[in-house]
Amino acid sequence: MLNCSRENGINIITGQNGILEKPQLCFDSLNSSCVKLTYPLEVRVLLYILFSVSSFLTVVGNLLVIITVIHFKQLHTPTNYLILSLAVSDLLVGGLVMPPSMLRSVETCWYLGNLFCKIHSSLDVTMCTASILNLCIISLDRYYAVCHPLLYHSKMTTNTTLFMIFACWSISAVVGFGMIFLQLNIIGNEDFYINNFACMGACMVFQTKVGGVVFSMFCFYIPALIMLGVYVRILHAAWRQARAIQGTAAWMKNAEKATVVKSERKATKTLATIMGVFLTFWVPFFLCNCIDPFTGYSVPPVLFDLLLWVGYFNSTCNPLIYALFYSWFRHAFRVILSVLFPLCVPLVSQCKAQHI
């Protein structure tokens, strides 16, 4: 077993026999370098393949959503503008955040410079926050559509939707770039951070106790609670409407009643999937983010990095959840794919027949 410590900016590793052993550093020529954890070649290749595929799927999936909404004028609605905003944030997660994070995770060192570290960390926080806030706004849009259908078109206008999108991105940018470049995340613990965490080859977002709680509350817990409350009310309203239809329409045929029940179950399944996937991907990371400062930063960096990647994967799944649940998106995807792959031409005729 190896024990690693840091004294006067020098990394020291002590073996079981008490003899000092020279650690592998990110930068061999610097005493202030971070210790490098080297994975076996097979593990590194596997991780590169996994992360590269995830990044590629995230970019392609969200790019399809963006092209679909922009190209088909029939999809230019307030709801789809929100889905477009979500797809843009998730696309940037896959295109700008994941690739550098992949190098950092596999090589366990940051070789891209201190300035780009700050830019990448800011983009990381900004895009992930924007993705979560966009999900929150979409839940509010669905709430008005289901629970207040008569007020929906007066409340959720195009201008209102664009303002909400602008507010979402502005808040995300202020949180992301403000926290990193103004170093709000280490205020009050500067000396502790410099003595225990700062080293050449590291690129991490250190959080103080206050910073960890405040950041997690604004970026995740408050939006998640809003989403959870909204979706519970939507499910309750849908259940009540379905029961009212079944109870008052005595003349309704059994087949029609079965259709109502089927629609209710589909809505329940859809909303349960949305919340289940969102919470599954992000809760572990933000729990660790809150707990870590209060436990003496005892969460292993490898575990923290793994949970962050699990959160990234939410951006990979969002196109499937929020786009493919809608039949018009599925038809539009077929049209786009048939253009990219001519062998799929028969699908175009099928889509045109359904008046995309």
Buried (B, 14 or more C-beta within 10 A) or exposed (E): EEEEEBEEBEBBBBEEEEEEEEBBBBBEEEEBBBBBEEBEEEEBEEBBEEBEEBBBBBBEBBBBBBBBBEEBEEBEEBBBBBBBBBBBBBBBBBBBBBBBBBBBBBBBBBBBEEEEBBBBBBBBBBBBBBBBBBBBBBBBBBBBBBBEEEEBEEBBEEEEBBEBBEEBBEBBBEBBBBBBEEEBBBEEBEEBBEEEBBBBBBBBBBBBEBBBBBBBBBBBBBBBEBBBEBBEBBBEBBEEBBEEBBEEEEEBEEEEBEEBBEBBEEBBEBBEBBBEBBBEBBBBBBBBBBEBBEEEBEBEBEEBBBBBBBBBBBBBBBBBBBBBBBEBBEBBBBBBBBEEEEEBEEBBEEBEEEEB
